[in-house]
Amino acid sequence: MAEPLQHRGDHKVVVIGAGVGGLVAALQLAARGLQVTLLEAADAPGGKMRQPIVDGAAIDSGPTVFTMRWVFDQIYASAGASLDEELKLMTLPVLARHAWSAGEEMDLFADPAQSRDAIARFAGPAEAARFVQFCRQAREVYDALEGPFIRSQSPSLASMSGDLGLKGLAVLAALGPMSNLWDALGKHFHDYRLQQLFARYATYCGSSPWEAPATLMLVTQVELDGVWSVEGGMHALARSLATLAERKGATLRYGQRVTGIETDGGRASAVITEAGERIAADSVVFNGELSALGLGLVGDAARRAAAPLSPSQRSLSALTWSVHAETTGRFRLDRHNVFFQPDYAHESGDIFARSRLPRTPTVYVCAQDRGDPSATPERDRLLVLVNAPAQDGRPLNESEIDACESHTFSLLARYGLTIRRTPQNCLRTAPADFQRLFPGSAGALYGRSTHGWMSAFSRNGARTRIPGLYAAGGSVHPGPGVPMAAMSGQLAAATLMAHLDSTSRSRRVHISGGMSMR
Ligand SMILES: Cc1cc2nc3c(=O)[nH]c(=O)nc-3n(C[C@H](O)[C@H](O)[C@H](O)COP(=O)(O)OP(=O)(O)OC[C@H]3O[C@@H](n4cnc5c(N)ncnc54)[C@H](O)[C@@H]3O)c2cc1C
């Protein structure tokens, strides 16, 4: 689709939303000389990377696990900056601490040999050998899919089959056609607890391990490749991207909700803010939930840009508690901690089939001041999270939420972690709150769930059905998660630039950082 050729410096882009996808798109477009204005409804950048103040403490209350740092190394480099100079990142020696009951605990480490030894102590040497085999397969799957799927602009089954090559096809065939993640893990691990541990990675994409394709084991590989902590919390990453975008000439305006996208001759031409301001645009990048477009939340003209998700396509929501409190008990808190319960299938059934909060939740606790053995804060800044259904099925009521809260904190206490909560030091965020924060999401935090083999190909790419309107964020390809949403911002910028440079000789889209995508 050829767009009229225009001098780059005259091209006005409005980016709607300062989530990581929007920030990266704004940064890259400003760095290439376009006139970029970013409008964000909240009063700070970050979107889900938010950091509410609870009892005087800023608590990371969205993403906490920072992986795939190379994505950000490339993004910063493409803007002539260095990630290491802008932010302080530390490699975490312990990826996560896992518990199945009081005293039944196992860590995974950044060093694979340490993880193997930990598994050998926990579940025996045969299981440790199976872990090594599993890592080999997860690595092969990741390597096979990184180019043809993750980095590809808008992969289809046909394009991917061609790009995979014989080796890649063999890797996927070895997983077993149509196999789901749970079953694939069952072929590796004999110990249910390890099957459960690695299956939980499906929830990082908001999906059920019983419905996610076995290829989702690549998420495990992403974490085994390294987890970093960011000084100042994940929110500091958003602030840093915002500052860099401004340094490159972008204008970032907070407290500006966009209520309309106008079109002219079928092409995006302006946005309207809640306050009634009209801002003309040659191109618009939408970083909100993609479904918001189809639902008409940014005006009727944008409805046809993308169809909204149906309730069954929604990914997980969450029930979270941001807490600033003293912790006691025998459990040694690390930065990332997961507390499992024995019946994982029941939890998944509650959420996905029965659309209710789990009676027996798996509980994740991020203690953002831990990770360094010398750190023993008087009060911890904690994010406690259990998975929950999205809200466009049956809405959850307060008594269900209270019951889940009591199951959650009593499970932690049984496993040796008591958190001294008070109404003042604890902020609860339920699926309905996420829906308010991220309109059009129904509280689902990861866009479309990755259920079934074809689902990964069903995500929208950076183009929408409206010329001049692009999409970036966790609800578009390559999917949810901070680095993936950042890549979607790169893809939106690259797609827009390719349209602008429509004199280019080929249809290949070049995205900054030296990557080339089809
Ligand atoms: C509790 C939780 C835990 C998570 N854990 C992890 C993790 O550990 N690791 C990981 O990698 N990922 C994690 N994720 C997922 C990750 O946070 C997201 O995939 C990613 O941050 C999404 O970024 P995005 O670009 O889609 O923008 P979003 O974060 O969705 O932000 C979109 C922005 O657009 C704004 N907006 C929307 N509509 C409008 C409008 N009309 N006008 C103006 N502004 C608008 C919103 O206010 C918002 O700021 C987690 C998410 C949550 C919520």
The ligand as an SDF file (V2000), in Angstrom:
LIG
                    3D

 53 58  0  0  0  0  0  0  0  0999 V2000
    0.1240   -7.6630   36.9970 C   0  0  0  0  0  0  0  0  0  0  0  0
    0.9230   -7.8760   35.7240 C   0  0  0  0  0  0  0  0  0  0  0  0
    2.0670   -8.6340   35.7430 C   0  0  0  0  0  0  0  0  0  0  0  0
    2.8350   -8.8130   34.5750 C   0  0  0  0  0  0  0  0  0  0  0  0
    4.0040   -9.4930   34.6520 N   0  0  0  0  0  0  0  0  0  0  0  0
    4.8650   -9.4470   33.6070 C   0  0  0  0  0  0  0  0  0  0  0  0
    6.2150   -9.8350   33.7620 C   0  0  0  0  0  0  0  0  0  0  0  0
    6.6370  -10.2070   34.8670 O   0  0  0  0  0  0  0  0  0  0  0  0
    7.0450   -9.7620   32.6840 N   0  0  0  0  0  0  0  0  0  0  0  0
    6.6260   -9.2900   31.4910 C   0  0  0  0  0  0  0  0  0  0  0  0
    7.4210   -9.2090   30.5420 O   0  0  0  0  0  0  0  0  0  0  0  0
    5.3280   -8.8870   31.3010 N   0  0  0  0  0  0  0  0  0  0  0  0
    4.4540   -8.9360   32.3410 C   0  0  0  0  0  0  0  0  0  0  0  0
    3.1850   -8.4420   32.2110 N   0  0  0  0  0  0  0  0  0  0  0  0
    2.7110   -8.0580   30.8720 C   0  0  0  0  0  0  0  0  0  0  0  0
    3.2730   -6.7140   30.4360 C   0  0  0  0  0  0  0  0  0  0  0  0
    3.1540   -5.7970   31.4900 O   0  0  0  0  0  0  0  0  0  0  0  0
    2.4970   -6.1860   29.2490 C   0  0  0  0  0  0  0  0  0  0  0  0
    2.4460   -7.1730   28.2200 O   0  0  0  0  0  0  0  0  0  0  0  0
    3.1090   -4.9250   28.6540 C   0  0  0  0  0  0  0  0  0  0  0  0
    3.5470   -4.0340   29.6530 O   0  0  0  0  0  0  0  0  0  0  0  0
    2.0370   -4.2780   27.7980 C   0  0  0  0  0  0  0  0  0  0  0  0
    2.5140   -3.1020   27.2010 O   0  0  0  0  0  0  0  0  0  0  0  0
    1.6530   -2.3450   26.1030 P   0  0  0  0  0  0  0  0  0  0  0  0
    2.5850   -1.7160   25.1560 O   0  0  0  0  0  0  0  0  0  0  0  0
    0.6220   -3.2630   25.5640 O   0  0  0  0  0  0  0  0  0  0  0  0
    0.9340   -1.1660   26.8700 O   0  0  0  0  0  0  0  0  0  0  0  0
    0.0260   -1.1360   28.1710 P   0  0  0  0  0  0  0  0  0  0  0  0
    0.8800   -1.3860   29.3370 O   0  0  0  0  0  0  0  0  0  0  0  0
   -1.1890   -1.9460   27.9930 O   0  0  0  0  0  0  0  0  0  0  0  0
   -0.3550    0.4170   28.2040 O   0  0  0  0  0  0  0  0  0  0  0  0
   -1.2580    0.9810   27.3010 C   0  0  0  0  0  0  0  0  0  0  0  0
   -1.3630    2.4640   27.6440 C   0  0  0  0  0  0  0  0  0  0  0  0
   -2.2620    3.0920   26.7440 O   0  0  0  0  0  0  0  0  0  0  0  0
   -3.0330    4.0160   27.4620 C   0  0  0  0  0  0  0  0  0  0  0  0
   -4.2820    4.2240   26.7350 N   0  0  0  0  0  0  0  0  0  0  0  0
   -5.1720    3.2880   26.3530 C   0  0  0  0  0  0  0  0  0  0  0  0
   -6.1980    3.8590   25.7060 N   0  0  0  0  0  0  0  0  0  0  0  0
   -5.9270    5.1790   25.6640 C   0  0  0  0  0  0  0  0  0  0  0  0
   -6.6230    6.3020   25.1270 C   0  0  0  0  0  0  0  0  0  0  0  0
   -7.7930    6.1570   24.4980 N   0  0  0  0  0  0  0  0  0  0  0  0
   -6.0710    7.5190   25.2590 N   0  0  0  0  0  0  0  0  0  0  0  0
   -4.8700    7.6880   25.8860 C   0  0  0  0  0  0  0  0  0  0  0  0
   -4.1930    6.6710   26.4320 N   0  0  0  0  0  0  0  0  0  0  0  0
   -4.7140    5.4360   26.3190 C   0  0  0  0  0  0  0  0  0  0  0  0
   -3.2560    3.3750   28.8190 C   0  0  0  0  0  0  0  0  0  0  0  0
   -3.5780    4.3230   29.8200 O   0  0  0  0  0  0  0  0  0  0  0  0
   -1.8970    2.7240   29.0500 C   0  0  0  0  0  0  0  0  0  0  0  0
   -1.0270    3.5750   29.7310 O   0  0  0  0  0  0  0  0  0  0  0  0
    2.3980   -8.2470   33.3570 C   0  0  0  0  0  0  0  0  0  0  0  0
    1.2270   -7.4710   33.3360 C   0  0  0  0  0  0  0  0  0  0  0  0
    0.5180   -7.2610   34.5050 C   0  0  0  0  0  0  0  0  0  0  0  0
   -0.6750   -6.3440   34.4870 C   0  0  0  0  0  0  0  0  0  0  0  0
  1  2  1  0
  2  3  1  0
  2 52  2  0
  3  4  2  0
  4  5  1  0
  4 50  1  0
  5  6  2  0
  6  7  1  0
  6 13  1  0
  7  8  2  0
  7  9  1  0
  9 10  1  0
 10 11  2  0
 10 12  1  0
 12 13  2  0
 13 14  1  0
 14 15  1  0
 14 50  1  0
 15 16  1  0
 16 17  1  0
 16 18  1  0
 18 19  1  0
 18 20  1  0
 20 21  1  0
 20 22  1  0
 22 23  1  0
 23 24  1  0
 24 25  2  0
 24 26  1  0
 24 27  1  0
 27 28  1  0
 28 29  2  0
 28 30  1  0
 28 31  1  0
 31 32  1  0
 32 33  1  0
 33 34  1  0
 33 48  1  0
 34 35  1  0
 35 36  1  0
 35 46  1  0
 36 37  1  0
 36 45  1  0
 37 38  2  0
 38 39  1  0
 39 40  1  0
 39 45  2  0
 40 41  1  0
 40 42  2  0
 42 43  1  0
 43 44  2  0
 44 45  1  0
 46 47  1  0
 46 48  1  0
 48 49  1  0
 50 51  2  0
 51 52  1  0
 52 53  1  0
M  END
$$$$
